Amino acid sequence: MKTKSLILSFLTLVVIFTGCKKSDPEPTAYDNADAGKGGILYDKFWATEAGYDQSSANLTTFNAKADFFRCKQCHGWDLLGTNGGYISRGPKTSRPDVSPLNLFQIAHSKTEQELFDAMKKTTGRRAVSYDLSTYDPTSNATEGNKMPDYSALLTDAQMWDLVKFMKEGAIDVTKIYDVTYTGAYPTGTATYANLGKDGNAASGDAYYANNCAGCHGSDGKLILMEEMSVGKFTRKKAYEVQHKVKFGQLGSAMVGATTMTEAQMKDLYKALSSETKFPE
């Protein structure tokens, strides 16, 4: 009888604790965000691929002064700003200064909410109505160099997509190549080496053959980018290729491999570093 009572007591406790079990929390806006979509938005948020409202009255302004609205212009394809691949991309009347901030580092030192709040901030931001035709980097750059007022241009969901891209989608380029920077912005230079680092060239060759050769050709010379083969473009603009491989070349048939891992990117870079297989 004593054993039976103990069993009944145990079963009662199980029922009590099971009944009190808390349900799983509802997914947050960050949980529901899409890093792949964020990568596209980072490139050009009003692109068709980004799902932006193509009936927006602001499209004419965006297209006329694109670099004043694209995240990548101020922060670079590598998110390193003036301390990365854009060390030599000085301002012109058609584009603002590059930011001195290391956005990749900031994104991994701030919370998701802090990043969202900074993006939605309105104070100190440039209104879309500002006349950018007056921008001159030598005499009238202050307003044009400001971050656009994205609170008036993007939905909350789009901003969360951007946050997720920065936190989880963007690649740490220091893991896929070595680079030596000489001089300082805007006249500095970047020299790339050890592309792919500890990647596997054979695996990279296989990845290229299965995913890239159909359009770019087996040697990367079928479609030229800025009059360069795939190999030359990668070796010269290592900071840019990684983003376009993962998130696509907007306005073309090249869609992004958003699930691509860091290891696969290393392998691909290692393969493309070969001037024999992928000549100039």
N, C-alpha and C positions, 0 to 999 in steps of 0.2 A: 504493500500500500504506500509505503514511504517513497519507493522508487517511482510509482505511478504519479504521486503528487509532485515530485520534482520535475518529471517530464511535462506535466500539465503547466507547471509554473514557467518552465523554459519556453514552451509554445506560446504562452500568454505574452511573455516579454518580446518574443519574435514578432508577434502580431502588433504589439504596441509600437515598437521601433519601426517596423515596416510602414505602419500607418502614418507615422510622423516624418517619414523620409521626405526631404524637400525635393521639389521638382527641379530639373535642370534649368538654369537661368536662360532667359530669352536671348537669342543672338543679338549682339550689339551692331551698330551701324558699321563699325570696323570689321566685325566678323563677316558681315554680308558684302563687304567691299571686294572689288576685283582688281588685283595687282596688274593683271594684263591690260585691262582697260585704262588703269592709271598710267601705265607706260606709254600708251597711245596719247592720252591727254597731255602728258608731260612734253611730248614731241609737238603736238599741235591740237589743242583742245577742241577746236571748231571743225576738225576734219570729219568727213563722213564716217570714217571707221570708228571715230570716237562716239558716234551716236548723237552728235550735237544737232540742235535744232537748225536745220538748213534754211528755215524761213526767217531766222533772226535778222533784224534790221542792222545788226552790228557786223555782219559778215563782210560788207564792203570795207569797213574800217580795218577789220582784222587782216584781210588779204592785202590791203594797201600798205599796211605797216606791220607785217607779220612778226618780225623779230622783236617788236615791243610788247608782244603778248605771249610768245612761246616761252615756256619755262626753260627749255634747253638753251635758249640764247643767253640768258643771264647765268645759268648754273652749269652749263656744259652737258654733253652727253654722258660724262662720267660723274656728274654731280660735284665736281671739285672746283668749279668756278675758275678764277684766275690762277689757281694753283694746280690746274690740270691741263688737259688738251687745248683749252682755249687761252693759254698763256700768251698767244700771239694774235688773238682775235680782237683787235682794237675796235673802238666805236667808230661809226660813220654817221652821216645824217640819216641813214636808213636803218641803223641798229644802235641800241644803247650799249653802255659799258657792261662788261662781264662782272658778276658779283665776286667779291673777295672771299665770300663765305664757303666753307667746306660743307655743302649740304648733306653729303653722305654721312659725315661724322655727326652733324646736328641731328639728322633723322634717327640715328641709333643711340643718341644720348637724351632724346626727349620722348615723352609719352605720346601715344596716338592722339590724345585729346589736345595736348599742347601744340602739336603740329597742325591739327585741324583749326584750332583757335587762331593760330598765327596766319593761316591761309585765309580765314574768314574776316580777319581784322580789316577795318575800314580806315582808321586813322593812319595818315602817312602814306596812303595808297593813291595811285593815279586813276582819275576818273576816265571812263571810256570816251567821254566827250572832249577830253583835252586835245588841243590841236597839235598833233605830233609833227606837222610840217614845219614847225618852228624849231624843232630840235637841232641843236648844234653842239657837238661834244666839246667844243672849245669855249663856247660862250653861253649856251643855254641848255644845260644837260640835266639839271636837278630834277625837274618834273618827269622828264622822259626816262630817267634812270630809276624812277620809283617802280615798285611792284604794282601791277594793275590791281584795281579793286575787284578781286575775283568773287567777292560776295555778290556782286551785281551781274556776274557773267557765268558763274557755275552754280549748279545745284549742290545741296549738301552731299548727295550721293556721289557726285563727281569729285568733290573735294576729298571724301573718304577714300575713293578709288586712288587718288593721288597719294594720300597718306600711306595706303597699303603698298603702293608701288615703292615709295621711298623706304618703307620699313622692311619689306619682304621681296619686292620684285627687282629692285636695282642691284646690279652686280658690283661687287667690290673689285674694281679693276686692278688693284694691287695684287690680287690673287692670280691674274691671268697674264700679266706681262710686267717687265721692269721698264722703268723710264727715267731718263736723266733730264732735268730741267736746267736750262742755262739762261741767265738773265732774269728779267722780271716783266710782268705784264705792263704794257701791251706789246712789247717787242722781244719777249723771251722766245725760246725754242724748246721743243721737246724731242728727245731722241729715244726711240723705242728699241728694246732688245729682249731676248729670251721670251718671245711670244709663246704662250701656252705653258710656260714654266714647266711643271712636272707632268704635263699632259702626255697623252699617248698619240703619236702621229698616225699610226695605223687605224686607230679607232676614229680619229678625226677624218682621215681619208674616207672611211666607210660612211661616216655621218654626212660628209659633203656629197658623196656619190648618191646617197639615198634621198637627200633633202635639198641639194643646191644645184647639182650638175645639170638637171633637167632644163634649167633656165640659164645658168651662167656658163655652161659648158664644162667639160671634164678638166680643162686647164684654167678655168675662170676668166676666159677672154671673150666669151660670146656676148656678154652684156657689159659694156664699160660704164664705170661710175666716175664721173668727172674726168673722163678720158683715161681712166686707169682700170687695169684688170682687177679681179677680186683679190688676188695675191698682193699686188702693189698697193691697192687701196687699204687693205688690212695692215700692211707693214708701215704705211705712212700715217694712217688714221686709226690706229688701234683703239683709241678712246671712243670712236663713233660706231665702229662695226658691231661691237657687242650689243649695243642698244637696238640697232636695226635688225640684227639676227633674231633677237628675242622678242621684239615688239613690232617688227615689220617696217617696210618702206612704204610710207603712206602715199596713196595715189597710184600705186602699182599693184601688180599681181602678187607681190611678195608679202605674205602674211607672217606674223611673228610666231616663233616657237616658244610660246609663253611658259611652257612646262620644262624648258631646257634647263638642265642643271649646271652648276658651276663646273663640274668635272667635264661635261660635254663641251662646254664653251672652251675650256682649256685644250681639249683634244682638237677641236676645230681650229683654234688659233695655232696650235703646234703644227697641224697639217699645212695651214696657209702660210706658215713662216718659210716654207720651202720654195726657193726661187726656181728650183728645177721642175717641180711638179706644177707650181703656180707662178709662171714667169711674169716679168714686168709687162 
